[in-house]
Amino acid sequence: MIALPDLIALPLKMDPHGAIRVSGTRVTLDTLIGYYHQGETPEDLHDSFPTVPLADIYAVIAYYLAHQTELDAYLKERDQEAARIRRQWETRKPQPTRAELIQRLQKDRHDTK
């Protein structure tokens, strides 16, 4: 008879910056669940992120489905923080105008001749 484990280790760890990563990789929970929401299957995810074992992808999705309310709140908070950082960055470093980009391109082309 097969001995069933009492627990299965969850392949998720929080990094020092508060991001939840999968299986000791750089792949975030945000990334896997984002693609899962877009209709990607666990197999598709494994093809895209071969460093994450397929069993871990299934475990992460199962954990997400079992704790969807809490994890959706985490994902929303992460999205809001990313938007805040993006706005802060854009305020400090405004995007160049089209004319400035053309001028840079022409200068680069001239400099390489």
C-alpha positions as CSV (number, residue, x, y, z in Angstrom):
1,M,0.0,0.0,0.0
2,I,1.2,3.6,-0.8
3,A,2.0,5.7,2.2
4,L,0.6,9.2,1.6
5,P,2.4,12.2,3.0
6,D,0.7,14.3,5.6
7,L,1.8,17.5,3.8
8,I,3.2,18.5,0.5
9,A,5.7,21.3,0.6
10,L,4.4,24.4,-1.2
11,P,7.0,25.5,-3.8
12,L,6.6,29.3,-2.9
13,K,9.1,31.6,-1.1
14,M,8.9,35.3,-0.4
15,D,12.0,37.2,-1.4
16,P,13.5,40.1,0.6
17,H,11.5,42.6,-1.5
18,G,8.1,40.9,-0.8
19,A,7.7,39.1,-4.1
20,I,6.6,35.5,-4.0
21,R,8.8,33.4,-6.2
22,V,8.3,29.8,-7.4
23,S,10.6,26.8,-6.7
24,G,13.7,28.8,-5.9
25,T,13.6,30.4,-9.4
26,R,13.2,34.0,-10.4
27,V,9.7,33.3,-11.7
28,T,7.1,35.1,-9.6
29,L,3.7,34.0,-8.5
30,D,2.4,37.2,-10.3
31,T,3.8,35.9,-13.6
32,L,2.4,32.4,-13.4
33,I,-1.0,33.4,-12.2
34,G,-1.2,36.3,-14.8
35,Y,-0.6,33.8,-17.6
36,Y,-3.0,31.3,-16.0
37,H,-5.7,34.0,-16.1
38,Q,-5.0,34.5,-19.8
39,G,-5.9,30.9,-20.4
40,E,-2.4,29.3,-20.3
41,T,-2.4,25.6,-19.2
42,P,0.1,24.3,-16.7
43,E,1.9,22.6,-19.7
44,D,2.0,25.9,-21.6
45,L,3.5,27.6,-18.5
46,H,6.1,24.8,-18.2
47,D,7.0,25.3,-21.8
48,S,7.4,29.0,-21.2
49,F,9.2,28.6,-17.9
50,P,11.1,25.3,-18.1
51,T,13.0,26.0,-14.9
52,V,9.8,25.6,-12.9
53,P,8.9,21.9,-12.6
54,L,5.4,21.0,-13.9
55,A,4.4,19.5,-10.6
56,D,5.2,22.9,-8.9
57,I,3.1,24.8,-11.5
58,Y,0.2,22.5,-10.7
59,A,0.8,23.0,-6.9
60,V,0.9,26.8,-7.3
61,I,-2.3,26.9,-9.3
62,A,-4.0,24.6,-6.8
63,Y,-2.8,26.8,-3.9
64,Y,-4.0,29.9,-5.8
65,L,-7.5,28.4,-6.3
66,A,-7.7,27.4,-2.7
67,H,-6.6,30.8,-1.5
68,Q,-7.9,33.0,-4.3
69,T,-9.2,35.9,-2.2
70,E,-6.0,36.4,-0.3
71,L,-3.8,36.0,-3.3
72,D,-5.9,38.3,-5.5
73,A,-5.5,40.9,-2.8
74,Y,-1.7,40.3,-2.9
75,L,-1.6,40.5,-6.7
76,K,-3.7,43.7,-6.6
77,E,-1.3,45.3,-4.1
78,R,1.7,44.3,-6.3
79,D,0.0,45.9,-9.3
80,Q,-0.7,49.1,-7.4
81,E,2.9,49.2,-6.2
82,A,4.2,48.7,-9.7
83,A,2.0,51.5,-11.0
84,R,3.2,53.8,-8.2
85,I,6.8,53.1,-9.0
86,R,6.2,53.6,-12.8
87,R,4.5,57.0,-12.1
88,Q,7.4,58.0,-9.9
89,W,9.9,57.0,-12.5
90,E,8.1,58.8,-15.3
91,T,7.9,61.9,-13.2
92,R,11.6,61.9,-12.5
93,K,12.6,60.9,-16.0
94,P,10.0,62.2,-18.5
95,Q,9.6,60.4,-21.8
96,P,11.4,62.0,-24.8
97,T,9.4,63.6,-27.5
98,R,9.2,62.2,-31.0
99,A,11.4,65.0,-32.2
100,E,14.0,64.3,-29.5
101,L,14.1,60.6,-30.5
102,I,14.6,61.5,-34.1
103,Q,17.4,63.8,-33.2
104,R,19.1,61.1,-31.1
105,L,18.8,58.6,-34.0
106,Q,20.2,61.0,-36.5
107,K,23.1,61.8,-34.1
108,D,23.8,58.1,-33.5
109,R,23.8,57.5,-37.3
110,H,26.2,60.4,-37.8
111,D,28.5,59.2,-35.0
112,T,28.8,55.7,-36.4
113,K,30.0,56.9,-39.9
